[in-house]
Amino acid sequence: MIGLVDALVRGLTGFLRALHPRNLAKMARLTPLYFPLAARSVRRRLLRNLLVGLALGSGIIVYLGLAASFHGTAANTSRRTEPLVLPADVLAFGIDLPDSQPVDSLKWVAPAGAFETFDRWQASTSLGTLWVVGLREGSRLWSGDGLPSFPLQGEVLVPATVAKAGKVALGDGVKVGEQARSGFAGATFRVAGFVEGPAAADALLGNAVVMRLDDLLALRSGGALPGSPLPAPNAVAVWERQPGDNDRLLGRVTDLFPRASVWWSDLPAARALAAAGGFLSPGRVILATVFVLAGLGVFNVMLLSLLQRKVQLGVVKALGAEDDEVFLLLLLEGVFMAAGGAVLGVLGGSFLVNFLDRASEVPLFLSGSDFIWALVLAVVSFYLAAWLPATLCRRASPIQLMAGRRLYVNPRSTCAQCGRCGGF
Amino acid sequence: MKPILRATALGRRFPAGEGVWALKKVDLEVAQGEFVLVAGPSGCGKTTLLNLLGGLDRPTRGDVELKGTAFSKLDESGLARIRRRELGFVFQFFNLLADLTAEENVSLPMRMIGLSKAEIALRTASLLEAVGMSYRAKHTPFELSGGEQQRVAVARSLANNPLIILADEPTGNLDSKNGLDIMELFRRFNQEKKQTFVVVSHDPGFAEYADRVVRMHDGVVTTIERKGG
């Protein structure tokens, strides 16, 4: 155990030492010498190395697929929501996810003739459907929460507040309905009577404005929304993409519109991103698993390659190759595998994203940094996997290798003398 | 004659079980141009001695000096440089690199010391010619017979004009004819180019090739016989 820790510390310092310009120059000088040797060794074991490359490539493909999905979702949500400043009286919005349907339960009541769907706007994301429904200007809509059940088919009891504000008389028709996925669907009912509704039923949902924070702040001076025919809002629904801003935002809205009721919901974009994050979490587990498996693949192949060629590597040392050179030789072999896997992964990942982009409503795309990150991840997992076999070989004496003796992480410590682990 | 290689009180203990002294206390000197045969039964420490003389292994005690440079003073890189420039090795199992052709195997040590491509090509061709393997230059070890592989190995050992060639049972894996051919090759290089050889063999028949025969038993040198007396 002490030997292993010692080896890890030495490995880390060795890695840092290898980055010294002098050592990098040395490696650059030696690479042409060992490059063909490593290339041939990889070519001779093509199938095995191809499988390792495939494992690394799979890791990159999964990474690129997840990254593209995340970017696509985020950008799609962002692109479709940010310019959304609708001059609607009421907007309802939600994401079609089990835990994010803030207005699905909305029951409503509106005077007949004063209700018309303004617009139904829909955007598909990889997570589901994000939709927004607005009411035409001048429409009025009250909450139907808490209303008593209707005594007769086709008749309805209307809250007194609603009737007064909407100038609804007994026998008039009103529209009553529930928010549905398809929008504000409702049927016309005849007013059979008036009831004192609960507080929720008195809340005026109509004549509200949904806007982005920037637009809201533009109203600091009060009055109408610039360029909008709407009057000053008596209710404000706030929609901002940064969840952390909500509390601050609500405070400012209250300051700006002290007489308006503020209605706000969880933020679609933030929800989409959070949901995307939720979606990515299992994705990350898969990704980590794929990279670990790929790393184990590299580790196994490198170890096998070393153990099968102890004698050959010993001969290279006997002929005068320094320890670092043998380390370089093995790393180069690993580089060939990783390079093959990286090319495979980048091509496969690009193809997959391109295919999914065409097949799905959600635009998927990759940025240059995704490719860089995928390659960095592949290189790191490769290096971690290749380090131990290469280190074992670097530290062994030529005769240890040529005689096929067991190799220990640290041959000059108690590790080798203990030998309980059996070595390699 | 002043020795170029000197082993002083050389001992090597292997940690198996209670610890085994494969080499107990050996003193040996090898002069420039000398052909030394180390003989003895299996397990007497011949190969261990050769490994220590070649800097392939570290002694438990004692030291080896090559042209006045003590191996104990050198780190692993220093030893590697000595092996690269001053020593040539021939092994019982040839130990050619399977991924390389005959000429690439011969040129590898030269590439390690950074000779120019032209010089490497020239010298490789000359060495393969000298061991009679020019016609097999492009063949990989798998395509060569044992005798041919050993010839290539001899050419490789001569690649960097080493001070000494250390050969460990170079004929041990060959039939008698090929074995004699290799020993003849050694004698030719020794006599024509004054190349120094230290050859380990348990074949008493090879004593005639050597200037000196060092006989070993149980990890110690028992006798040293000089040619002609």
HADDOCK unambig.tbl for C-alpha pairs under 7 A between the chains (distance, minus, plus):
assign (segid A and resid 33 and name CA) (segid B and resid 111 and name CA) 6.74 0.50 0.50
assign (segid A and resid 37 and name CA) (segid B and resid 99 and name CA) 7.00 0.50 0.50
assign (segid A and resid 40 and name CA) (segid B and resid 99 and name CA) 6.07 0.50 0.50
assign (segid A and resid 41 and name CA) (segid B and resid 99 and name CA) 6.24 0.50 0.50
assign (segid A and resid 312 and name CA) (segid B and resid 95 and name CA) 6.82 0.50 0.50
assign (segid A and resid 312 and name CA) (segid B and resid 97 and name CA) 6.13 0.50 0.50
assign (segid A and resid 315 and name CA) (segid B and resid 95 and name CA) 6.64 0.50 0.50
assign (segid A and resid 318 and name CA) (segid B and resid 56 and name CA) 6.38 0.50 0.50
assign (segid A and resid 318 and name CA) (segid B and resid 83 and name CA) 6.70 0.50 0.50
assign (segid A and resid 319 and name CA) (segid B and resid 83 and name CA) 6.18 0.50 0.50
assign (segid A and resid 319 and name CA) (segid B and resid 84 and name CA) 5.57 0.50 0.50
assign (segid A and resid 319 and name CA) (segid B and resid 109 and name CA) 6.37 0.50 0.50
assign (segid A and resid 320 and name CA) (segid B and resid 80 and name CA) 4.51 0.50 0.50
assign (segid A and resid 320 and name CA) (segid B and resid 81 and name CA) 5.87 0.50 0.50
assign (segid A and resid 320 and name CA) (segid B and resid 83 and name CA) 4.98 0.50 0.50
assign (segid A and resid 320 and name CA) (segid B and resid 84 and name CA) 3.93 0.50 0.50
assign (segid A and resid 321 and name CA) (segid B and resid 80 and name CA) 6.11 0.50 0.50
assign (segid A and resid 322 and name CA) (segid B and resid 77 and name CA) 5.42 0.50 0.50
assign (segid A and resid 322 and name CA) (segid B and resid 80 and name CA) 5.48 0.50 0.50
assign (segid A and resid 397 and name CA) (segid B and resid 56 and name CA) 6.80 0.50 0.50
assign (segid A and resid 397 and name CA) (segid B and resid 57 and name CA) 6.60 0.50 0.50
assign (segid A and resid 398 and name CA) (segid B and resid 56 and name CA) 5.56 0.50 0.50
assign (segid A and resid 399 and name CA) (segid B and resid 56 and name CA) 5.61 0.50 0.50
assign (segid A and resid 399 and name CA) (segid B and resid 57 and name CA) 6.09 0.50 0.50
